[in-house]
Amino acid sequence: MPVNNVLLMIADDWSPIAGCYGDPIAHTPHIDKLARQSTVFDRAFCTTPSCAASRANILTGQYSHTHGQYGHCQGIHGFRTLPSMKTLPEVLRSTPVTSALAGKTHFAPDESYPFDFRRELMKPELAKFSNQHLSDAIEDCLDAIGSKQFFLLTASGYPHRIGGDFDPNFATQEFSGIDKSYNPETIPIPEYLPDTPAVRDDLCEYYRYITRFDDFVGKTLSALEQKDRLRDTLVILLSDHGMPFPGAKASSFEAGHNCPLIISHPDIKGGSHTQSLVNWCDILPTILEALRVPLEQWPENMPGRSLLPILEDPDAKEWLKPVAYSHSFHEIVNYFPYRALRGPRYKYIRNLAYQSPLPLPTDLFDSPAYHAILSTGGSAERTQERLLHHDREGFYDLEEDPFEKRNLINDPELQGLIESYRQQLTKLRRETNDPWLEVDFQEGDLPQRHNNMDLESEKRLIR
């Protein structure tokens, strides 16, 4: 049966923690069931580990330095997707496909994302973290869609930290039969965090929220199945970025960028894992191809490519080329721009404001995990100093050094490889019109400003 529709489910701050990703204790039965029918991506990466910028990336197919929503969009932060960007719901308006959204948005302005039907649950906090309210919103969307071809975006608030003014008693009532009891003594501790009772308790809460997200996945798939709309629907399950802990979310470390990606195709047998290197620039082309949108209606100059061929051949070698990260802001006060190229083994990073320490998002700075880092100095794999202070350039061997402790940027035996990564990243930044190339120019890395460059004839960077 050919694909007729696309369901995109987005988690909030979810790292690849689930049974299908090898976690020994995560209770994720609905995610694991979907994974058995899907292709599971082990090396999928958000381009920026920050909620708003990442979601705009998914729906525009462009890096945040191109789409213009450099950081959070709400309140005083105020970043906006540029008017020149063509978004997925805008593209679908000229097709027979009905677009609908249920749940969290965190992209702006509304007019740049003209969904045909929208049930936004960003506010109040009670609705944002209620699976029942979100299920009701999904039902409304499916009723509005009827029998038409659709793209449906459903976005949960989990497993983000709750915080704020949310009523914990409501959560206790709604999830009394869902919450899994996790034991602090057996909870897995990421090696970049100190092993303290406070960190263990913090992680137990995070695992409970992953189980609540799993419940959302189950309810969403059940709603489509009851409407008989699941059997011809491509299902994409992913997260905006990694877990809300220091050294993950809003940082260049792998735990911030490596995310779950699970894709189920009704025509292709699932149950496989792929080591293909992909990033969230690839999601929009995948959706457009699945919905059979004519190429002439696609946004121009998208840097990504459709992932549908991987579902046919999970071991294709052509998908082992490096992928890029591009981050500038989280909240308005969390300015720490970097660009990175991540290959099968090595990662090159260019930090564009390395003179300052990494500013943590508010929810991380206030977290029990960061208080533990302050009191202990960090862990053996990542000290507080390493967490907060970054070199101008970094080059890391992720096989030998997965926590990026040893910067190899000056290793004489790797200079040829480092230069190759450096030039590949700069070429991508030029092709995607990165405004932060002005920093490279002022620091003497570029012979002339980007807006005067001839991208075809420039032969070499000045080092």
Secondary structure by P-SEA (a helix, b strand, c coil): ccccbbbbbbbcccccccccccccccccaaaaaaaaabbbbcbbbbcccccaaaaaaaaaccccccccccccccccccccccccccccccccccccbbbbbcccccccccccccccccccccccccccccaaaaaaaaaaaaaaaccccbbbbbbbcccccccccccaaaaaaaacccbbbbbcccccccccccccaaaaaaaaaaaaaaaaaaaaaaaaaaaaaaaccccccbbbbbbccccccccccccccccccbbbbbbbbccccccccccccccccaaaaaaaaaaccccccccccccccccccccccccccccccbbbbbbccccccbbbbbbbcccccbbbbbbccccccccccccccccaaaaaaaacccccccccccccccccbbbbcccccccccccccccccaaaaaaaaaaaaaaaaaaaccccaaaaaaacccccccccccccccccccc
